[in-house]
Amino acid sequence: MLTLEDLAVVNGNGNTEKNGFSDSSTSEANLRLVVGAGRTDEAVTTLLEGAKEKASPALFSLLDRLSDLSTATHPARGFTVVNSDKDVVQVSQVSPNARPLWLVFSGMGSQWVGCGKALLRYPTFVNSLKRCHAALVPYGEDLMNILTSEDPAAMSSTCSSFATIAAMQVSSFSISCKGNLIF
């Protein structure tokens, strides 16, 4: 069982080998991306160079949190790779404007149809799905039929599968936006 002393050792002086506990994030075998933020390029470069010299999970965590600060107050951003054969430190100024949100949706999966049927009880989901359906009708895809049909052949074509899954993901995102889960 971890004690307070063990935690102090792990987080304090870098001796992470005590009592059999080891931290692989600073192991020489593992590469670690370290990010930094500051008011000037020089400040970020100094932080990142220091992180390479004094590599520790606590320091990496602190630098990760620092990077969450607003770009308006900390416009210099950078990164380095710890335990790399190459000396990589890159720093640049970023815009103080809000950063865009990028969403990456997973691809194929048989669970999407069942999930879609369960979500049909939510008006926001249905409205978004209807917009997707209207966009696909000119291409011969009947999204609502594919989604509600009990016939497995309805999803037999790759085009139908991809169109249905993409529409499900777009509609699921609509629910997230409506419920302020994302923004």
Secondary structure by P-SEA (a helix, b strand, c coil): cccaaaaaaaaccccccccccccccccccbbbbbbbccccaaaaaaaaaaaaaaccaaaaaaaaaaaaccccccccccccccccccbbbbbbbbbccbbbbbbbbbccccaaaaaaaaacccaaaaaaaaaaaaaacccccaaaaaaacccccccccaaaaaaaaaaaaaaaaaaaaaacccc
